């Protein structure tokens, strides 16, 4: 699975959009981009995933660049409860084995 | 409600005293796995199971055992715990072949003295 690079930490004002970047320059054609988050010591929670097209669900939007070498997770209206570590993971859909969680981005949403 | 449950949530034990951490899921998932999380090391997979009676080692299996006798349960067994197994443990499940999401349990915090 391709490696990902994320900023160590980010701050966001409550009510504003949080834009979390992820670089995955070695991503291959059949690898998906997944986002999970972990709120302090709780189990990681799936947010969204995509292959090429932008995706949106009730939690977030995922914007993938045309060359697929980077992506951005967007939380449109961040709340204090969105404070968490956000992990960007790339993997082949349907493959066995584990999700490889890197260090992620610590997002702090401030009042 | 779809969920993965783990018990106990917190456990303090002593070196060498066998323990079992249970994991159960109610989503009829084929795939289940165990992770441990340590500061600076992130989440690392211990064991996984692709279905009943099918288990395999993850990245850090030493000192652990698992079994998968029923689809919904995947207990983690520490036959002779040691202090370096002090950690936060997560169980996860998903459909297999692995699809879009794994569901994680709430975690078990283990302290081995």
Contacts between the chains, C-beta under 8 A, distances in Angstrom:
chain1	res1	chain2	res2	distance
A	34	B	100	7.8
A	41	B	88	6.4
A	41	B	107	6.4
A	41	B	109	7.7
A	42	B	106	6.4
A	42	B	107	6.6
A	43	B	4	7.4
A	43	B	90	5.2
A	43	B	92	7.5
A	43	B	104	3.1
A	43	B	105	5.3
A	43	B	106	5.5
A	43	B	107	5.6
A	44	B	43	7.2
A	44	B	90	7.3
A	44	B	92	8.0
A	44	B	102	7.9
A	44	B	104	5.0
A	45	B	104	7.0
A	46	B	100	7.2
A	46	B	101	3.8
A	46	B	102	6.8
A	46	B	103	7.5
A	49	B	100	5.5
A	49	B	101	7.6
A	93	B	98	7.4
A	93	B	99	6.7
A	93	B	100	7.4
A	94	B	97	4.0
A	94	B	98	6.1
A	94	B	99	7.0
A	95	B	97	7.4
A	95	B	98	6.2
A	96	B	31	7.8
A	96	B	48	7.7
A	96	B	50	6.4
A	96	B	96	7.4
A	96	B	97	7.0
A	96	B	98	6.4
A	97	B	45	7.5
A	97	B	48	7.1
A	97	B	58	7.8
A	97	B	98	7.9
A	98	B	33	6.4
A	98	B	35	7.4
A	98	B	45	3.6
A	98	B	48	6.7
A	98	B	58	5.8
A	98	B	59	7.0
A	99	B	43	7.7
A	99	B	102	6.4
A	101	B	42	5.1
A	101	B	43	4.2
A	102	B	42	6.6
A	103	B	42	6.3
